[in-house]
Amino acid sequence: MKQARVPTDAEFKRVMAVVAQTKHAGRNRMAFMLSYLAGLRVGEIASLKVGDVIDGDGDAREQLRLSAEVTKGGHARVVFLSERLRKEIRRYRQDKGFSVIAVADPLLVTQKRTAFSANTLCQLMGQLYRQAGLEGATSHSGRRWFITRLAHSQAVSAKVIMELAGHRNLSTTQRYIDVRDDLKRAAVELL
């Protein structure tokens, strides 16, 4: 099975430019940012409630908890949210005007004002990638980008990446890591 394409920085910017032109730009951007900046699977993103990412004071949480029911492996996990992602969540909250009362509402809703299914969100992301001209990119591309970026950082251990990805085996995590010529060139320049 062919793996999802891992966009370059320029391609990511192109996708975000396409997203910005959509009718539901804020919602669509939030879906992509949760994929790219937290490494969440599309089913995990679709299952999120407002209260999962926004605390009782109305601010973005520092971490979210995924229950075993929504994760692929059936193992609950804690997802740490970077300051960059927390800024995106605050921006989305402000645009949507979420209140503390709406904590049980879906974070992302369809045009019909219902929660996304994993399949529907997957189709939406695929459509936006195609509009941006990124053949081979799927709803899993952001997750692969997240894991690849962490793997190519000298400061992050393989065990930490595995835990952040929610994998039980390091070999699973390694399959997500994309290696391109520019990364190999940069690696040998470290010597």
C-alpha positions as CSV (number, residue, x, y, z in Angstrom):
1,M,0.0,0.0,0.0
2,K,1.4,3.4,-1.0
3,Q,2.0,5.8,1.8
4,A,0.5,9.3,1.9
5,R,2.6,12.0,0.4
6,V,4.5,14.2,2.9
7,P,4.2,17.8,1.7
8,T,7.2,20.1,1.6
9,D,7.0,23.5,3.3
10,A,6.1,25.2,0.1
11,E,3.4,22.6,-0.6
12,F,2.0,23.0,2.9
13,K,1.8,26.8,2.2
14,R,0.0,26.1,-1.0
15,V,-2.6,23.9,0.7
16,M,-3.1,26.5,3.4
17,A,-3.7,29.1,0.6
18,V,-6.3,26.9,-1.0
19,V,-7.9,26.3,2.4
20,A,-8.0,30.1,3.0
21,Q,-10.2,30.5,-0.1
22,T,-12.8,27.9,1.0
23,K,-16.3,28.8,2.4
24,H,-15.4,27.2,5.8
25,A,-11.8,28.3,5.9
26,G,-11.5,28.5,9.7
27,R,-12.9,25.0,10.2
28,N,-10.8,23.5,7.4
29,R,-7.6,25.2,8.7
30,M,-8.3,23.8,12.1
31,A,-8.6,20.3,10.8
32,F,-5.3,20.6,8.9
33,M,-3.5,22.1,11.9
34,L,-4.6,19.3,14.2
35,S,-3.2,16.9,11.7
36,Y,0.1,18.7,11.1
37,L,0.8,20.1,14.5
38,A,-0.5,17.4,16.8
39,G,-0.2,14.4,14.5
40,L,-3.8,13.4,15.0
41,R,-5.5,10.8,12.8
42,V,-8.6,12.0,10.8
43,G,-10.9,9.9,13.0
44,E,-9.4,11.5,16.1
45,I,-9.9,14.9,14.7
46,A,-13.5,14.2,13.7
47,S,-14.3,13.0,17.2
48,L,-13.0,16.1,19.1
49,K,-15.4,18.2,21.1
50,V,-15.0,21.9,21.9
51,G,-14.2,21.0,25.5
52,D,-11.3,18.7,24.4
53,V,-9.3,21.6,23.2
54,I,-10.8,24.6,25.1
55,D,-10.7,24.7,28.9
56,G,-13.3,26.1,31.4
57,D,-11.7,29.5,31.2
58,G,-12.1,29.6,27.4
59,D,-8.4,29.2,26.7
60,A,-6.7,26.6,24.6
61,R,-5.7,23.5,26.6
62,E,-2.0,22.5,26.9
63,Q,-3.0,18.9,26.2
64,L,-5.9,16.9,25.2
65,R,-6.9,13.3,26.1
66,L,-8.0,10.9,23.5
67,S,-10.1,8.1,24.8
68,A,-9.5,4.5,23.8
69,E,-12.7,4.5,21.8
70,V,-11.5,7.1,19.3
71,T,-7.9,5.9,18.8
72,K,-6.9,3.4,16.1
73,G,-5.1,1.1,18.5
74,G,-7.7,1.3,21.2
75,H,-5.3,2.9,23.7
76,A,-6.1,6.2,25.4
77,R,-3.4,8.8,25.1
78,V,-2.5,12.3,26.0
79,V,-1.7,14.7,23.1
80,F,0.4,17.7,24.0
81,L,-0.5,20.9,22.1
82,S,2.3,23.2,21.0
83,E,2.1,26.9,21.5
84,R,1.7,27.3,17.8
85,L,-1.3,24.9,17.8
86,R,-2.8,26.6,20.9
87,K,-2.6,29.9,19.0
88,E,-4.5,28.3,16.1
89,I,-7.1,27.0,18.6
90,R,-7.5,30.4,20.1
91,R,-7.9,32.0,16.7
92,Y,-10.6,29.4,15.7
93,R,-12.4,29.9,19.0
94,Q,-12.5,33.6,18.5
95,D,-13.7,33.3,14.9
96,K,-16.4,30.8,16.0
97,G,-17.3,32.5,19.3
98,F,-17.3,29.2,21.3
99,S,-18.6,29.6,24.8
100,V,-17.9,27.5,27.8
101,I,-21.4,26.2,27.6
102,A,-20.7,24.5,24.2
103,V,-18.0,22.1,25.5
104,A,-19.9,19.0,24.4
105,D,-20.5,20.3,20.9
106,P,-18.3,18.9,18.1
107,L,-15.2,21.0,17.4
108,L,-15.6,20.7,13.7
109,V,-19.1,20.7,12.1
110,T,-20.3,20.0,8.5
111,Q,-22.4,22.4,6.5
112,K,-25.4,20.6,7.9
113,R,-24.2,21.6,11.5
114,T,-23.5,18.0,12.4
115,A,-20.2,16.4,13.6
116,F,-17.9,15.1,10.9
117,S,-17.5,11.4,10.4
118,A,-13.9,10.3,9.8
119,N,-14.8,9.4,6.2
120,T,-16.4,12.7,5.4
121,L,-13.4,14.6,6.9
122,C,-11.0,12.4,5.0
123,Q,-12.8,13.2,1.7
124,L,-12.8,16.9,2.5
125,M,-9.0,16.9,3.1
126,G,-8.4,14.8,0.0
127,Q,-10.4,17.3,-2.1
128,L,-8.4,20.3,-0.7
129,Y,-5.1,18.5,-1.4
130,R,-6.2,17.9,-5.0
131,Q,-7.3,21.5,-5.4
132,A,-3.8,22.5,-4.3
133,G,-2.3,20.1,-6.9
134,L,-0.8,17.6,-4.4
135,E,-1.4,14.2,-5.9
136,G,-0.8,11.4,-3.4
137,A,-1.6,13.6,-0.4
138,T,-4.3,12.2,1.9
139,S,-5.7,12.9,5.3
140,H,-2.7,11.0,6.7
141,S,-0.2,13.4,5.1
142,G,-0.2,15.8,8.0
143,R,0.4,13.0,10.5
144,R,3.3,11.8,8.4
145,W,4.6,15.4,8.2
146,F,4.4,15.7,12.0
147,I,6.3,12.4,12.6
148,T,8.9,13.1,9.9
149,R,9.6,16.6,11.3
150,L,10.1,15.3,14.8
151,A,12.3,12.5,13.5
152,H,14.6,14.9,11.7
153,S,14.9,17.1,14.7
154,Q,18.1,16.3,16.6
155,A,16.5,17.0,20.0
156,V,13.6,14.4,19.9
157,S,14.2,10.8,20.7
158,A,12.6,8.0,18.8
159,K,10.8,6.8,21.9
160,V,9.2,10.3,22.4
161,I,8.1,10.4,18.7
162,M,6.6,6.9,19.1
163,E,4.6,8.0,22.2
164,L,3.4,11.2,20.6
165,A,2.2,9.3,17.5
166,G,0.3,6.8,19.8
167,H,2.2,3.9,18.4
168,R,3.1,0.7,20.4
169,N,6.1,-0.2,18.3
170,L,9.0,1.8,17.0
171,S,8.9,0.0,13.7
172,T,5.4,1.4,13.1
173,T,6.7,4.9,13.7
174,Q,9.7,4.4,11.4
175,R,7.4,3.6,8.5
176,Y,5.9,7.1,8.8
177,I,9.2,8.9,8.4
178,D,9.8,10.4,5.0
179,V,13.4,10.7,3.7
180,R,14.2,12.9,0.8
181,D,17.4,13.9,-0.9
182,D,17.5,17.3,0.8
183,L,17.3,15.7,4.2
184,K,20.1,13.2,3.4
185,R,22.2,16.1,2.1
186,A,21.6,18.1,5.3
187,A,22.5,15.0,7.4
188,V,25.9,14.5,5.9
189,E,26.7,18.2,6.3
190,L,26.5,17.7,10.1
191,L,29.8,15.8,9.9
